[in-house]
Amino acid sequence: MKYLTLKQAIEFHDQIIATSGGLEGYNKIQLGYLDSALKQIQNDEYYPDFISKLTHLMHSCIKFHPFLDGNKRSSIQIGRAFIEMNFPWVDVDDYYLEMEDIVVGVAEGKITKNDLHKKLQKILKLKTKGMRIVIKRDGSIEEFDISRIIQAIEKSFS
């Protein structure tokens, strides 16, 4: 599995602020919490699957306010980058559109971390058990277990 660095997360935030406006900069202490989250998700014992890792990363970015502005927008973009770097074939268009309201709900405390996990799982059509993914081919929907493919790819890079 590939992981984002704190530097990349900051760069995504800076791009968002430059494009859509807002305050530049970050809170040094709170940014440390985001850095911790970026490291924590690498622990497969606590975050055994991709959706758990993505959930923790996004939830941390929203709730810990590492940036002076744009935390929700940054959370969406950081999540999108994490998805794309690990599953480039997954269509993230639905993710981006649906996450706008969801991150507001998380920030307001209306959506729990567990609820966020379920919503991400549904949006991405990834099932955590067996890493099953839904792929559209020729207008049909197919489902297959990709965990062995992922393991083979990871072993080839080891």
C-alpha positions in Angstrom: 0.0 0.0 0.0 1.2 3.5 -0.8 0.9 6.3 1.8 0.9 10.1 1.6 3.5 12.2 3.4 2.8 15.2 5.5 4.5 17.3 2.8 2.1 16.0 0.2 -0.9 16.8 2.5 0.3 20.3 3.0 0.8 20.7 -0.8 -2.7 19.6 -1.5 -4.0 22.1 1.1 -1.9 24.9 -0.4 -3.3 24.1 -3.9 -6.9 24.2 -2.6 -6.4 27.5 -0.9 -4.7 29.0 -4.0 -7.6 27.7 -6.2 -10.7 28.3 -4.1 -9.5 30.9 -1.5 -9.1 31.0 2.2 -6.5 31.5 4.8 -3.0 30.1 4.1 -1.0 28.3 6.8 -1.4 25.7 9.5 -1.5 25.3 13.2 1.8 23.6 14.1 0.4 21.5 17.0 -2.7 20.4 15.1 -0.6 19.6 12.0 1.3 17.2 14.3 -2.0 15.3 14.8 -2.4 15.0 11.0 1.2 13.8 10.7 0.4 11.2 13.4 -2.7 10.0 11.5 -0.6 9.7 8.3 1.8 7.4 10.3 -0.9 5.5 12.2 -2.7 4.3 9.1 0.4 2.4 8.2 -0.2 0.1 11.1 -2.2 -2.8 9.7 -3.0 -4.1 13.1 -5.1 -1.0 14.0 -6.2 -0.1 10.4 -6.4 -3.5 8.7 -8.0 -2.4 5.5 -8.0 0.5 3.0 -11.4 1.9 4.1 -10.3 2.0 7.8 -7.1 3.8 6.8 -9.0 6.3 4.6 -11.6 6.9 7.3 -9.0 7.6 10.0 -7.1 9.9 7.7 -10.1 12.0 6.6 -11.6 12.1 10.1 -8.3 13.4 11.5 -8.0 16.1 8.9 -11.6 17.3 9.6 -11.7 17.1 13.4 -8.1 18.2 14.3 -8.1 21.3 12.1 -4.5 21.1 11.1 -4.9 24.0 8.7 -6.0 27.6 9.4 -8.7 27.2 6.7 -9.9 24.6 4.2 -9.7 21.5 6.4 -12.9 19.9 5.0 -11.8 20.6 1.4 -8.3 19.4 2.2 -9.8 16.2 3.7 -11.6 15.4 0.5 -8.5 16.1 -1.7 -6.2 14.1 0.6 -8.6 11.2 0.6 -8.9 11.4 -3.2 -5.2 11.3 -3.6 -4.9 8.3 -1.2 -7.5 6.4 -3.2 -5.9 7.3 -6.6 -2.4 6.3 -5.5 -3.6 2.9 -4.3 -6.5 2.1 -6.7 -6.0 4.1 -9.8 -8.8 2.2 -11.6 -11.5 3.3 -9.1 -13.8 6.0 -10.4 -13.6 8.8 -7.7 -16.2 11.1 -9.3 -18.9 9.9 -7.0 -16.6 10.1 -4.1 -15.8 13.8 -4.7 -19.4 14.8 -5.2 -20.9 12.9 -2.3 -18.1 13.8 0.2 -18.9 17.5 0.1 -22.0 17.1 2.3 -20.5 14.3 4.4 -17.4 16.2 5.5 -19.7 19.0 6.7 -21.7 16.4 8.7 -18.5 15.1 10.3 -17.3 18.6 11.2 -20.7 19.4 12.8 -20.6 16.1 14.7 -23.7 14.8 12.9 -21.7 12.0 11.2 -19.6 9.7 13.5 -16.3 8.1 12.4 -18.1 4.8 12.1 -20.8 6.4 9.9 -18.0 7.9 7.8 -16.5 4.5 7.3 -19.8 3.1 6.1 -20.3 6.0 3.7 -16.9 5.7 2.3 -17.3 2.0 1.8 -20.6 2.6 0.0 -19.3 5.4 -2.2 -16.2 3.6 -3.3 -18.0 0.3 -3.7 -15.1 -1.4 -1.9 -15.9 -4.1 0.6 -13.4 -4.4 3.3 -13.7 -8.2 3.7 -11.8 -9.8 0.9 -11.2 -6.4 -0.8 -14.0 -6.9 -3.3 -14.6 -4.2 -5.9 -17.4 -3.5 -8.3 -16.2 -2.9 -11.9 -18.5 -1.8 -14.8 -17.7 -3.6 -18.0 -19.8 -3.6 -21.1 -22.7 -2.1 -19.2 -22.7 -4.9 -16.6 -21.6 -4.9 -13.0 -19.1 -7.5 -11.9 -17.7 -8.2 -8.6 -14.4 -10.1 -7.9 -11.9 -10.6 -5.2 -8.8 -8.5 -5.9 -6.9 -9.2 -2.6 -4.7 -11.8 -4.3 -3.9 -9.5 -7.1 -3.0 -6.7 -4.6 -0.8 -9.1 -2.6 1.0 -10.3 -5.7 1.7 -6.7 -6.8 2.9 -5.8 -3.3 5.2 -8.8 -3.2 6.7 -7.8 -6.5 7.7 -4.4 -5.1 9.2 -6.0 -1.9 
